[in-house]
């Protein structure tokens, strides 16, 4: 009887088929939303559900000691004609090798050879990979924990006043730091560091700075060091120390050279506290925006960076809970 009724209803009501499809659609949508946890608005969920749904992926980190350090103590006085002063700070005896006018293509080919062919752990290994595609080379022996300034300059007979217009085929200066002793190369995972340094000249007057830093590992990888946008106090000069004209000029020159990175729209406050709760110590770095602005308690509540609103794909701590406890006990 029911079957006869349905057949009759289908024959005399063309909307029956549409109604069945619509009901199936509603049921399927409800199942999908319920499966992914979107059936209940976030504001109606309890704290445990909200915490579990907003937890971002914690990036697996491995602590590696970097034996190399390099700074430019007087960037304002550096130039191609006057030279540059470098201050290495190494944990072991090292060799500082400076290559003036190094080929851009040959340098990146050398980094790829470190991955696939041979390890660049000595200055000679890098020279073999560069095929002498540089203008001048200087070398210094750096003693352990020695912070003496090293002066690098092109010889007068080189007659180089600039390296041409942008885009350039040569980097002004490449600084290579390698471990001097063979035994130290077996201890450290990081066996060398390559720093690409821009030096102002007559055609390109962007202020002196380190453009890139590459850490070369004994296993055959290399990592490009990236700057973190910290919300804590720092002894390094902040962008606010420069005049607005210098910042705009440097920014435009970087954009022309294709070296400019996205800067955060908001200026971080000079505080060591979390930007959300203003109580905990900043300990977490958010990726890919690289903002370090959250404490251990607030990191689990955010899927978007509170500084720039970019979605967080991964995060990692600056120090472990054990290291924090040891640091607190030392201060006490």
C-alpha positions as CSV (number, residue, x, y, z in Angstrom):
1,X,0.0,0.0,0.0
2,X,2.9,2.4,0.9
3,X,4.6,1.5,-2.4
4,X,1.5,2.3,-4.4
5,X,1.2,5.6,-2.5
6,X,4.8,6.6,-3.2
7,X,4.5,5.7,-6.9
8,X,1.3,7.7,-7.2
9,X,2.9,10.7,-5.3
10,X,5.9,10.5,-7.7
11,X,3.8,10.5,-10.8
12,X,1.6,13.4,-9.7
13,X,4.2,15.5,-7.9
14,X,7.4,16.5,-9.8
15,X,8.7,18.1,-6.6
16,X,9.0,14.8,-4.9
17,X,12.4,14.0,-6.5
18,X,13.7,17.5,-5.7
19,X,12.7,17.1,-2.1
20,X,14.5,13.7,-1.8
21,X,17.7,15.2,-3.2
22,X,17.5,18.2,-0.9
23,X,17.0,16.0,2.2
24,X,20.0,13.8,1.2
25,X,22.1,17.0,0.8
26,X,21.1,18.2,4.3
27,X,21.9,14.8,5.8
28,X,25.3,14.6,4.0
29,X,26.2,18.1,5.0
30,X,25.4,17.5,8.6
31,X,27.6,14.3,8.6
32,X,30.5,16.2,7.0
33,X,30.3,19.1,9.4
34,X,30.0,16.8,12.4
35,X,33.0,14.8,11.2
36,X,35.3,17.8,11.0
37,X,34.1,19.4,14.2
38,X,32.4,22.3,12.6
39,X,28.9,21.5,13.8
40,X,29.2,23.6,17.0
41,X,30.3,27.2,16.9
42,X,33.6,27.9,18.6
43,X,32.0,30.3,21.0
44,X,29.7,27.5,22.3
45,X,32.4,25.0,22.9
46,X,34.1,24.4,26.2
47,X,37.7,25.4,26.9
48,X,39.2,21.9,26.3
49,X,37.5,21.6,22.8
50,X,38.7,25.1,21.8
51,X,42.2,24.4,23.0
52,X,42.4,21.1,21.0
53,X,41.1,22.6,17.8
54,X,43.5,25.6,17.8
55,X,46.7,23.7,18.6
56,X,49.2,24.2,15.9
57,X,51.9,21.7,14.8
58,X,55.0,21.8,16.9
59,X,58.1,21.7,14.7
60,X,60.6,19.1,15.7
61,X,63.9,20.8,16.6
62,X,67.4,19.5,17.3
63,X,69.8,21.5,19.2
64,X,73.0,22.2,17.3
65,X,76.0,24.3,18.5
66,X,77.2,26.8,16.0
67,X,81.0,27.5,16.5
68,X,81.0,30.5,14.2
69,X,80.0,34.1,14.7
70,X,80.6,37.1,12.5
71,X,79.7,40.8,12.9
72,X,80.2,44.1,11.1
73,X,81.3,46.5,13.9
74,X,81.4,49.7,11.7
75,X,78.9,49.3,8.8
76,X,78.7,53.1,8.2
77,X,82.4,53.4,7.3
78,X,82.5,50.4,5.0
79,X,82.9,50.8,1.2
80,X,84.5,49.0,-1.8
81,X,87.3,51.6,-1.9
82,X,87.9,51.9,1.9
83,X,87.4,48.3,2.8
84,X,85.4,46.7,5.7
85,X,86.1,45.6,9.2
86,X,84.8,42.2,10.4
87,X,84.7,40.8,13.9
88,X,84.7,37.0,14.1
89,X,83.7,35.3,17.3
90,X,84.4,31.6,17.2
91,X,84.3,28.8,19.8
92,X,87.3,27.1,18.3
93,X,90.3,28.0,16.2
94,X,89.0,29.0,12.7
95,X,90.1,30.4,9.4
96,X,88.4,33.5,7.9
97,X,88.6,33.6,4.1
98,X,87.3,36.7,2.3
99,X,86.5,36.5,-1.4
100,X,86.0,39.9,-3.2
101,X,83.8,40.0,-6.3
102,X,82.7,36.3,-6.1
103,X,80.5,35.0,-8.8
104,X,76.8,34.6,-7.8
105,X,76.3,31.6,-10.0
106,X,79.5,29.8,-8.9
107,X,78.7,30.4,-5.2
108,X,75.3,28.8,-5.4
109,X,76.7,26.0,-7.5
110,X,79.3,25.4,-4.7
111,X,76.5,25.2,-2.2
112,X,74.8,22.5,-4.3
113,X,78.1,20.6,-4.6
114,X,78.3,20.6,-0.8
115,X,75.0,18.7,-0.9
116,X,75.7,16.3,-3.7
117,X,79.4,16.0,-4.4
118,X,81.8,16.9,-1.6
119,X,81.8,18.7,1.7
120,X,83.0,22.3,1.9
121,X,84.9,22.2,5.2
122,X,88.1,23.9,4.1
123,X,88.9,27.1,2.1
124,X,90.5,25.0,-0.6
125,X,87.3,23.0,-1.0
126,X,85.3,26.2,-1.7
127,X,88.0,27.5,-4.1
128,X,87.8,24.3,-6.1
129,X,84.1,24.7,-6.3
130,X,84.3,28.4,-7.4
131,X,86.9,27.7,-10.1
132,X,88.7,31.0,-9.2
133,X,85.6,33.0,-10.1
134,X,86.5,35.9,-7.7
135,X,88.7,39.0,-7.9
136,X,90.8,38.9,-4.8
137,X,91.2,36.6,-1.7
138,X,92.3,37.4,1.9
139,X,92.7,34.9,4.7
140,X,93.1,35.3,8.5
141,X,93.7,32.8,11.3
142,X,91.2,33.3,14.1
143,X,92.1,32.1,17.6
144,X,89.5,30.6,19.9
145,X,87.2,33.3,21.5
146,X,89.3,36.0,19.9
147,X,87.2,39.0,19.0
148,X,89.9,41.1,17.3
149,X,88.7,43.1,14.3
150,X,90.0,42.0,10.9
151,X,90.4,44.6,8.2
152,X,89.6,43.5,4.6
153,X,90.3,45.7,1.5
154,X,90.7,45.3,-2.2
155,X,94.2,46.2,-3.4
156,X,94.6,49.5,-5.1
157,X,95.8,47.9,-8.3
158,X,92.5,46.1,-8.6
159,X,90.9,49.4,-9.7
160,X,87.4,48.3,-8.7
161,X,85.0,51.1,-7.6
162,X,81.7,49.2,-8.1
163,X,80.3,45.8,-9.2
164,X,77.9,47.0,-11.9
165,X,74.2,47.7,-12.0
166,X,71.5,45.5,-10.5
167,X,71.0,42.6,-11.0
168,X,74.7,41.8,-10.4
169,X,76.6,38.8,-11.4
170,X,79.1,39.2,-8.5
171,X,78.7,39.6,-4.8
172,X,80.8,42.3,-3.3
173,X,82.2,40.1,-0.5
174,X,81.9,36.5,0.6
175,X,83.2,35.6,4.1
176,X,83.9,31.9,4.7
177,X,84.5,30.6,8.3
178,X,85.9,27.1,8.6
179,X,87.3,25.1,11.5
180,X,91.1,25.1,11.5
181,X,91.7,21.7,13.3
182,X,90.6,18.4,11.7
183,X,89.6,17.1,15.2
184,X,87.1,19.9,15.6
185,X,85.4,19.1,12.3
186,X,84.5,15.6,13.7
187,X,82.9,17.2,16.8
188,X,80.6,19.8,15.4
189,X,77.7,19.2,13.1
190,X,78.3,22.7,11.5
191,X,81.6,22.7,9.8
192,X,81.6,26.0,8.0
193,X,79.6,29.2,7.5
194,X,79.2,31.4,4.4
195,X,78.2,35.0,4.8
196,X,77.2,37.1,1.8
197,X,78.0,40.8,2.6
198,X,76.9,43.8,0.7
199,X,79.3,46.7,0.6
200,X,78.2,50.1,-0.8
201,X,80.0,51.4,-3.9
202,X,79.5,54.2,-6.4
203,X,76.6,52.7,-8.3
204,X,74.8,51.0,-5.4
205,X,74.9,52.9,-2.1
206,X,72.8,50.6,0.1
207,X,74.3,50.5,3.6
208,X,76.7,47.7,4.5
209,X,75.0,44.6,5.8
210,X,75.0,40.8,5.8
211,X,72.5,39.7,3.1
212,X,72.6,35.9,3.6
213,X,74.2,33.5,6.0
214,X,74.5,29.8,5.2
215,X,75.4,27.1,7.7
216,X,77.0,24.1,6.1
217,X,76.5,20.8,7.9
218,X,78.8,17.8,7.9
219,X,75.9,15.6,6.7
220,X,75.7,17.5,3.5
221,X,72.9,20.0,4.2
222,X,73.0,23.7,4.4
223,X,70.6,26.1,6.1
224,X,69.8,29.7,5.3
225,X,69.7,31.7,8.6
226,X,66.6,33.9,8.9
227,X,66.0,36.9,11.1
228,X,63.4,36.6,13.9
229,X,61.1,39.4,14.7
230,X,61.5,39.6,18.4
231,X,59.2,41.4,20.8
232,X,61.8,41.5,23.5
233,X,64.5,44.0,24.2
234,X,67.6,43.7,22.0
235,X,71.0,45.3,22.1
236,X,71.2,45.4,18.3
237,X,70.2,48.7,16.7
238,X,66.5,48.8,15.9
239,X,65.1,50.3,12.7
240,X,63.8,53.2,14.7
241,X,67.4,54.3,15.3
242,X,67.6,55.2,11.6
243,X,66.1,58.2,10.0
244,X,62.9,57.8,7.9
245,X,64.8,58.8,4.8
246,X,67.5,56.2,5.3
247,X,64.9,53.5,5.9
248,X,62.9,54.4,2.8
249,X,66.1,54.6,0.7
250,X,67.4,51.2,1.9
251,X,64.0,49.6,1.4
252,X,63.7,50.9,-2.2
253,X,67.2,49.7,-3.0
254,X,66.5,46.2,-1.5
255,X,63.3,46.0,-3.6
256,X,65.2,46.8,-6.8
257,X,67.8,44.1,-6.0
258,X,65.1,41.6,-5.2
259,X,66.4,41.2,-1.6
260,X,63.7,42.9,0.3
261,X,61.6,40.8,2.7
262,X,58.2,41.4,4.0
263,X,58.4,43.6,7.1
264,X,55.9,43.4,9.9
265,X,53.3,46.1,9.7
266,X,53.3,46.6,13.5
267,X,56.3,47.6,15.4
268,X,57.0,45.2,18.3
269,X,56.9,46.6,21.8
270,X,60.1,46.7,23.8
271,X,58.9,44.2,26.3
272,X,60.1,40.7,27.4
273,X,56.6,39.6,28.2
274,X,54.1,37.8,26.0
275,X,52.1,40.2,23.8
276,X,48.9,38.5,24.7
277,X,48.9,37.9,28.5
278,X,51.7,40.4,29.3
279,X,52.8,38.0,32.0
280,X,54.7,35.0,30.6
281,X,58.1,35.1,29.0
282,X,58.3,35.1,25.2
283,X,59.4,31.7,24.2
284,X,57.7,30.6,20.9
285,X,58.5,31.4,17.3
286,X,55.7,31.2,14.8
287,X,56.3,30.1,11.2
288,X,56.3,31.2,8.5
289,X,56.0,34.8,9.7
290,X,58.9,34.3,12.2
291,X,57.3,36.4,15.0
292,X,58.6,35.5,18.5
293,X,55.8,36.9,20.6
294,X,54.0,34.2,22.6
295,X,54.7,32.4,25.9
296,X,54.2,28.7,26.8
297,X,50.7,29.3,28.1
298,X,49.3,31.3,25.1
299,X,50.8,29.4,22.2
300,X,48.1,26.7,22.4
301,X,45.2,29.1,21.8
302,X,46.3,30.7,18.5
303,X,46.1,29.5,14.9
304,X,46.9,33.0,13.6
305,X,49.9,35.2,14.6
306,X,48.7,37.9,17.0
307,X,51.2,40.4,15.5
308,X,50.5,40.0,11.7
309,X,47.4,37.7,11.6
310,X,49.1,35.3,9.3
311,X,48.1,31.7,9.7
312,X,50.6,29.6,11.7
313,X,51.8,26.5,10.0
314,X,54.4,25.5,12.6
315,X,56.0,26.8,15.8
316,X,59.1,26.0,17.8
317,X,60.3,27.0,21.3
318,X,63.4,29.2,21.8
319,X,64.3,27.1,24.9
320,X,63.0,24.0,26.6
321,X,61.1,24.0,29.9
322,X,64.2,22.5,31.6
323,X,66.4,25.3,30.3
324,X,63.8,27.9,31.5
325,X,63.7,26.4,35.0
326,X,67.6,26.4,35.2
327,X,67.7,30.0,34.0
328,X,65.1,31.0,36.6
329,X,67.0,29.2,39.4
330,X,70.2,31.0,38.3
331,X,68.6,34.4,38.6
332,X,67.1,33.5,42.0
